[in-house]
Amino acid sequence: MRTTIPGFRFLICPLICAGLLGAPRAHSQEAGRPFSIKVDAAFVPVEVAVAGKSVPPLGPEDFIIVDNGEPQPVSWFSRDPFPLAIALMVDRSPSIGRYLPMLQLATLSALRLLQPGDRVVLFAFDTHRWRQTGLTGDRQEIADKISRLRVSDRFGTVLYDPVVDAALYLQKEAPESRHAIILFSDNLQVGSGGYSAKEARAKALEAAATVYSIQTPTEVAGYETDSDEKMRWIAEETGGRLLELREFRSVHEALASAVTELRTQYTLGFHPSSPGDEGSFHRLEVKLADEGRCPGCRLLARKGYYAGIRSPGLQTPGGEAPSPELHRETDEDLIKRSIVTVASGNLEIGDIPFEAAVSGGKDEQGVSGLKVDLAIDVSGVHFETVGQKRRCRLRVVLFHAREDGRILGSQWRVLEGELGEETHRRVLRTGIALTAFVPVTVSNPMLKIVVYDEGSDKVGSRLMRTGAGQESGPPPPVGGMSMP
């Protein structure tokens, strides 16, 4: 493979697809016994995320807490980072259908955003719910389970019960962490469960769990439901948001937004002037004292709490976080899994646009195969500024398969760029031109091309049906590829 742009270099990374998912892995050490925090009605912590294009450093004097209509003085203020305890909830009902690979890709992307010390628990649901793992810092364990999820044969989705399960679990198992529930679903409630949307909201508030709803398209047409609006309501009431994913785009951006908001929260605390009875609900509102300090900023905070309910957030856990080396190794594994998910799930993603021309030919040794010419648009690629240079790192992977979609082999390349300002501007205008040769041993092979940006988790992918010895453009729709 070659590039016409100076400043880039390629690293060849052979990879056997069949061996990827079964490769041996190291295990992180589990965190030690967590502290148990008892917060009574005399003190209430509130986590607040500040969203905006330009957010200045804020202090306790910049916030106003309103408890049941009464302004309260801020008696505790912190920006110390606290570990996250996140429940990933993945819908596997038939209404998800062909979108399950996108949910798997989104979940793998979420794992890359976590830091040492964060812990995750994985749930899957349709009309039933299953906890797939315990709360763990071992991201590879979570990735293993995600990769094995399949669409259920049970029609129907119970949407609010999984939120309750996650809230109760986090409240019990992670009292020392900030709680988040990230639910991946089309938000189509089909059937009835044990809990209503109102009860799910209450349980999430009791657990001080911020809910983010990552909503995908649905396979079911013409089904009337208000469950998507109810999930939006639950998310906003708990200080989170509903984020819509359309046409497989912006998976990482949506999740990065959610995790960044969680990680950059302020922790405010106050002593309510009217505590009320234990278990009574208090309506909360957090406002900026002066909106001019942060023009256009939006505060995300839970909209209420229950007096006397234990709440996390004022101590850090014991135990030892995974080593930086293990964290990097896991990142590498998650990147490879994401690429394989894109290929095997037949995901056509345009976050990194590229053009591809394929023709038959022979390499220098006379081996027959396919010549692939790529023109990659890097305007959406993340370039990190290092000194006077702009740095990026892309994976370019070519899978070839039989007509039935069974993958026969793959070529993996790492494209690293460290560009001066002038070259960087030129690359943004012209893109990157690459040429690769893929040896093939079957007639009418299919070719899946995946371009993956490590800096942003953005993906570009195309599936092409082609025949050796003839040029080919984009194919008609075909089935997904499968691992050997």
C-alpha positions, 0 to 999 in steps of 0.5 A: 500500500502506498500514499502520495502524501509526505509525512505519513507512514504505514505499518503492516499489522497482520491479523487473523480474523478468526483468532481475534475474538478468542485471543488470550487476554490479561485481567485487571485487578478488581478494586478493593472493598468500597467505602460505604457512604451514608448521607442523611437528610441533613446533607444533599450532594448534587452533581452538575454538568455544564455544557456549552461551547466555551465553559469558564472555570466556575466556583461555588458562588456561580451556582444557585440551588433551589430545593422545593422552591427555596434557594439554598446556600452551597456548603460543599463544592468540588471538581475532584474527579470521581470514578464512574460506575456505568451500567450499559443496557443493550436492547436485543429485541427483534425491533432492533434487528439489523441495528444490533451491530451498530449498538455493539459498535456504540458500546465498544466505543463507550468502553474506549472512553473510560479511564482506569478506575471506572467500572462497568456492568453489562445488561441485555434485555428484550421482554426479559433482562439479563445481567451479563457481568458483574461490576468490573474494571475489566473492559475486555470482559465486557467486550467479550460479552458484547461481541456475543450478543444476538437478536432475540426471537422473543417479540417485545421490549420491556423498556423501563424495567432495565432502568430500575434493575441498573439503578438498584444494582449501582446503588448497592454495588458502587456507593462510592462512584458517580452512577450512570446508566447508558441505554442503547435501544430504539426506545420502542416499548412493546408489551408491559413490564413490572415498572412504569416510566414514572417508577423508573425515574424515581429509582434512578433519582434514588440511586443518583444515577444519570440516564443517557438514552442512545436511541437508534432507528427501529425495524418496526414500522407503524407502531404507535408509542410514546415510550421514546418521549418517556425515555427522554423525560427520564433522561432529562429528569436525572440530568442526562439526555436522549441522543439520537443516532441516525444512519449509523453516524456520530456514534462516538460523538454522542457517547463522548458527549455523555461520558465527558459530561459525567466526568467533568461534573461539579459536585455541589452540596447543601443542607436543606432548610426544610429536610422533610420526612425521610423518603419524601421527594424534593424537587431540585433546580440548579441555576447559574447565579449570573448567566453572563459568566457562561453565555449559552451554557446549559446545566445538566443536573438531576431534578430531584432527590429523596430525603434520607436516601444514601447518595454517592460522590464524596469519597473515592474507592480503594483498590488498585486501578489497571496499569497504563500498559494494560489500559493501552492493550485493552484499547488496542483490542477494542479498536480491533473488535470495533473494526470486525463488528463493522465488517461482520455486521455489514455496517455502511458508515460515512463518518469518514468518506472515501472513494474506492475503485477496484480492478483486477490485476497481478502483483509483482510476484504474478499473484492474481488479485484486486487492485484497490485505489482509495481516496480518503476524505480526512476533513472529519479525522481528529488531528492532535496538536503536538508541538508544531505538528498535527498528528493522526492515526488511522486504521485501513482494513480490507476484508475479502470474502466469498459471495455468501459473505464468509470472510476469507482473509484481511489486510490491516494497515496503520496510517500514521501522520505527523504533518506540518501546518502547510501539509496539514492544510493541503491534506484537508483539501485534497485527502489521502490517496492510497493503493493496495493489492488484495490477493483473491482465490475465489471468483466474484469476491466481495470486498469490505473496506473499513477506515477507522480513526483512533482519535475520534472512533469515527468510521468509514466503511463500504461493502463492494461486490466485485469480480477479479479482472474487471472494474467495479463500483458500489454494489447492490445491497448484499448480506453481511459478512461472517467470520470463519 
